[in-house]
Amino acid sequence: MSTCCQQVITVGPKQMIGLNHLCLWLRTLGCGLSFVFYLLMGLSSLALAAEAEVGSEDKAPSMFEGEDGQFDVSGFLDQAYGFLPVMIPITEPAVGYGLAAGVMFISSPLGSATELKRPNITAVGGMRTENGTEGLFTGDIRYWMDGRLQTLVGYFDASVNLDFYGIGKNDVLADHPLRYNLDPRLAIGQAKYRLGDTRIWVGLGYAYADIDVSFDVSGDVPWLPPFDSNTKIAGLLPSVSYDTRDNVFTPVKGSYLELSGGWFGPNLGGDDEFQRLKLLGLHYRPLSSDWFLGLRLDGTASFQEPPFYLRPYISLRGVPAMRYQGDEVAQVEAELRWQLWNRFSVLGFAGVGKAWSQAESRFEGKGDDSEHVPAGGFGFRYEIARKYGIHVGMDFAFSEDEEAFYIQVGSAWSRP
């Protein structure tokens, strides 16, 4: 969703991830649920701040005013806890404009959180977009052992309408995609543990999904991928991450590395046996007091025969989610931000992704089986919570297939 799953609303597990990430998550089991709750935590707080009655007796004026006299919600975030409503616009090109809404419960004020002690969060909500995509979710993320152990449980039920463009390069489907519907019911449980006083987290999760698939076609249709109308998918989700970023919302220096995988098979409760492996690297560096550079490099590979809708895909701002799929996908993106004036900044970004397909079949392209996709754009930010390092704004992105805008809260590449 331009604001949803791919990148358009963004927040992480973790802390803040875009709604576009939520959309992408809706259709991939390799992602975790935790980012949803941090996304909701951040966005709901901002929404409440925008509507708050600053002059009421039970709220101090400083709650929405920074030390420089500018609008700042750090004071509100310091005290935000209990039940909070959430409303988030969705702008992901793959599913169209829409809205996500819900409520969540935060166990303690965010101002009391530390690196190892974060509030427990329980959330429930739903979403709907203009192309008929809709879904409901509920989940809980909490911390144990003085914050060293993080657990996550969640359930998601959705109906997602998408277009199939083939695996790898396919000139026919590029102009005439096949419309299909995914109806997943997903349950996930995950635990992550921090090793000693290091910045290393190791995790293991389990996901189970019952997925119905249908294509909006009739008769003998060329390029139709092999699929089962109903598939059960179950697997383990191991991960290890290393984080030296100075801030999880809008970092300006440091790195984040994550290696994650998914092992699915009948012995774990599913129908099909396949694997996924993902390596992600983020690096942030200040070039001066006003210029900040961010770099992103990630690659995803699938092995054996995963369902077509779980093949990796290119995920860049300006590229519709699930538009370019392959057995392997690699992408690189750079972002340069200029702190223009006071709390305001502008930025430009550009990236390129490539998807490869190993096998040739009647639903995959012949000959050149790779897709090479450039994308880029520009945006603006406002530092809305200086204490937490949270910048909000919009990105306008372009690719050869699409023009899109994204509402961003924190970094477009937010991670826990």
N, C-alpha and C positions, 0 to 999 in steps of 0.2 A: 503495500500500500504505500503509496507514495508517502503516506504517513503511517503506514501500517507495516506490513511485514517486510519489506526488503530493507528499506531504509527510511522510509518516510517517517515513522515516528520512532524515535530511537532511545532506548534505554537499556540497561543491562542488569544482571542478577545480583541480585547483583545490582545494579544501581539504576542505570537508566538506559533504556534502549528504545529505539524508535518504534512507532506504531508500525512502520513498514516492516520492522523486524518481526513484529507480532504476526503480520500476514505471512511472512516467509515461514515463520514457525508453524503456522497453521497447517502447512503442507509438508513439513519435514520432521521426521521422528528423530533425526540426529541432533536437534536442538533441545535445550533444557527449558524448563518452565520458569526457573527462578527469575529470569530477566523480566518477566511479565510483572512481577510484584514490585520490583524496584522501579520499573517504568511507571506503574500506577502510583507508587509512593511519590515519585517526583512530580508527575504531571498533575495528580490530584491536588497536591499541595499548591502548585502554581495556580491551578484553577480556582481554588478556594481563596487564595491571596488576591486574585484579580477581582473577586466579588465581595471581599470582606468589607465590613463597615468599619473603616479605620477610626471613625470618631466615636465608636461605641465605648461605654464606660469600662467594659471588661477587656479592652485591648489598648495597649499603650501605643502612642503615635510612632515610637521607634520601631515597632514591629514591622513596618513596611518602609522604613527609611534608613539608608546607610549612613556611615560616618561622613560621607561627602554630601549628604542631603538629597541624594538621588533615590529613586524607587528601588528597594531591595527587600527581598522576602526572607533573608537569613533569620531575622527575629521570629518570624512566623514558623519557619522550619524548626527552630530550636524547641518550640512548644507543641508542634503538631503531633497528635497521637489520638487514639480512640478511633471512632468510626469516621471515615472520610469518603465522600462521594467522588466519583471519577467520570469525566466525559472527555473523550479524545477523538479528534477528527481523523479519518482514514483517507489517504490520497494515493494509495498504491495503484499504478496503472493496470496491473494484472487483474484487479478486482473492481476498480472504480472507486468513486468517492463514497464515504460512509461514515459511520460513527461507532465507537466503542464506549460502553458505559458500564459502571458497576460500583460496588462499595467494597471497602477493605477496612480491616481493623489492625491498627498499629499498637503494639503492646506498651511502648514507652516513647517519650519525646525524642525526636531525632537529635536534638541538641545534646542528649546524654550519651549518644553513640560514640564508640571509639573504633579503632581499626579492627579490634578483635571482639568487640561487643556491640552488635547491631540489634535493632529492634526486631522482634518476631512479627511477621505479617501474615494475615489471612485475608484472602480476597475472593470475590465472586462477581462475575460480570458477563457481558455478552457483547456482540457486535453484529452489524449488518452493513452491506454495501449496495450500491445501485445495481450491480449485476446479479443480485440475488444471493450472494455469499452471506452466510450468517453462522453464528456459533455461540456457544456458552462455555464458560470455564469456571473452575473453582480450584483453589490451591492454598497451600500453607508452606511458608518458609520460616525456619527458626534456627536458633543457635544454642549450642550446648557446650559444656566444659569450658566456661569462660570465653566462649566465642571461637574455640578451636574447631569445633565440629558444626557443620551446617547440614541441615536436612531439608529436603524438599519433597512434597507430595502434591500431586495435582491430577485433575481430570478435565478433559476437553472433548466436547461434542460439537461437530460442525458440519456444514454443507458448503463446499467451496466450488465455485464455477471457474474453470480455467480453460485456456486454449493449449493444444498440443502442437508443437512445431517440429517434432522429430527429435531424435537423439543424434547429435552431430549435425552436419550441414545437410539440409534438404531444401532444394529450391522450390519444390511443389508446395510443401507445407509452410514455407516461409510466407507465401502469398495467400494460401488457403488453409489455415490451421483448423484442426478438428476440436470442436468444443466438447468438453467432458466435465463430469461432476465427481468430486470426491466427497464421501460421507464418512469421515473418520470418527471413531470413538476411542480416545487415547487416555490411558492411565500411566503415570510415571512416578517413580520414587527414586530419590538420589541422595547420596551422602558425600560430603567433601570434608577432608581433614587437613589442617595446617600442620606441617612438620616443624616441630620445635619453634624456635624464634626466627625461622627462615621465612622467605616470601614464596615458598613452594606449597601448593595445595594439590593433594591427590584425591581423586573421587571415583566412585562407582555407582552406577544407576541401573535401573531396570525399567524398560518400557514395554507396554503391551497395547496393541491397537487392533481393532476390528474395523476394516475399511471396506465400504461398498464403492464400486466404480462403475460409471456408465457413460457412454458416448452418445452425443446427440446426432446420430447418423442412422441411415437405413440402407439395407442392401449390402453388396460387396464393395467395400470402400478401400481403395489402395492406401498404403502407408499406415493402416490401423495397427497400433502396437499390440503385441500379445498381452492379454490381461485376464484376470479372473474377476468376475462380478463381485465376489466377496473374498477377501484375503485377511488372514490373521497374521500379524507381525509381532514378534516378541524378541527381545534381545538385551544384552548387557551393554552399558555405556560407560566405559572407563575414560578417565581424563587425568591430565597432570598440567599444571600451569605455574608460571613464574612471573611475578609482577613487581616492577620497580617504579611504576608511575607515581608521580607526585600527587595525583588526583584521579579519582575514578570517574568523575563527571566530565570535565574538560581539561585533560592533561596538557601540560606544556613541556614536560621533560620526563624521561624514563622510557621503559619498554615493557611490553606484555607478550609473553610467549605461551602458547597453549597447544598441546597435542591431545586430540580426542578421537575416539573411535566408537564403532557400533558393531557388535557381533550378533547376528540374528540367525535363528534356525529352529527347526522342529523340536530339538531337545530342550529348547527354552520356552516352548509353548506356541510357536508360530508355524506357518505353512511353508515358507521359503527360507533357504539358507543363502545368506549374502553378508558382506561386510562393507563398512565405510570407514575411511580414515581421513582426518582433517588436521592440517597444521596451519596455525595462524600466528603471524608476527606483527606487532604494532610498535612503532618507535616515534617518540616525540622529542623535539629539540628546539630550544629558543635560539634564533639566529641573532637577535638583538633584544633590546627591551621592548620593542614594538612588533617584531616579526617572529612568527612561530611556525615551524614546519612539522607536519605529520606524515608518516609513511605507513602504508599497510601492504602486507604481502600474505596471501593465503592460498592454499591448494587443498582440494578435496578429491579423493579417489573412491570409486566403488569397485567391488570385486564380486565375481560370480554373476548371478543374474538377479539383481534387485528389481522390484517393480519399477516401471518407467517413471512413476511420479516420485520415486525416491532416488533417482539419479541426481548427481550434483548439477548445479546450475550456476551461471554467472550472476553475481549479486553486486551490482554497482548502481550508484545513484544515476537515474536516467534510463536504466534498463529494466523493463518489466520483469517481475519475478517469474521464474520458470520458463522464460522465453528461450534461453539458450542452455540446453542440457547436454551432458556428455558422460562418458564413463569416468573421465578425469576433467577437472576444471582448475585453472590457475588464474589468479588476478592480482594486479598490483595497482595501487592508487596513492596519489600524493595530494596533500592539502596544505596550502599556504595561507595563514591568517595574519592580517594586519590590524593591530589595535589602533584604530583610526583616531578616536577621540573619547576621552573619559571612559565610559563603560561600553562604548560602541566599537565594533570591529567588522571588517569585511573579509571575505575569503574567496579563494578560487580553488578548484579541485579538478583533477583529471586522472583517468585511469584506463586500463585496458584489461580485458578478460579473454580467455581462450578456453574452448571446450573441445575435447577430443572424444571420438567414438572408436572403440576397438573393433567391434564386430560389424559385419555388413548383413543386413536383413532387409526385408521389403518395407520396413518402417524406418530404416536409417538411410542416410544419404550414401551415394556411391562416389567413388573416386576420392576427391578431397573430403575427408570426413571430419574436418575441424572447422570451428567457427571462431573468428577473431573480431572482438567487439570493443571499440573505443567509446568512451563516454566522459563527460565533464560538465562543469557549470560553475556557478558562483552563488554566494549567499551573504547573509549578514547575521550578526549576533549582538545580544545585549547581555551584560553580566548581571543577571537578576538576583543572584545570591552569592555575594563575594566571599563570605565565610566558607561556603561549601564549594566554591569554584564552579558554580553552575552558570553556563551561558545558554541562552535560548535564542531562537531565530528561525529563519527559513532558508532553504536551499532551492535553487532553480537549476535543474539538470537537463542535459540533452544527450541523445544518442541518435543513431541513424533511424531508429524505429519509434522513438517516443520523446516527448517533452513532459516533464513532471516537476512538481514542487513538493518539498518535504518540510514538515514542521519538525524542528530539531530541539531536543532538550538535552544538553550535554553534547558530547562528541557523537558524530555519526557512526563511529566505530566503538561505541561504549561496550565495555566488558566489566565483569565484577571487580 
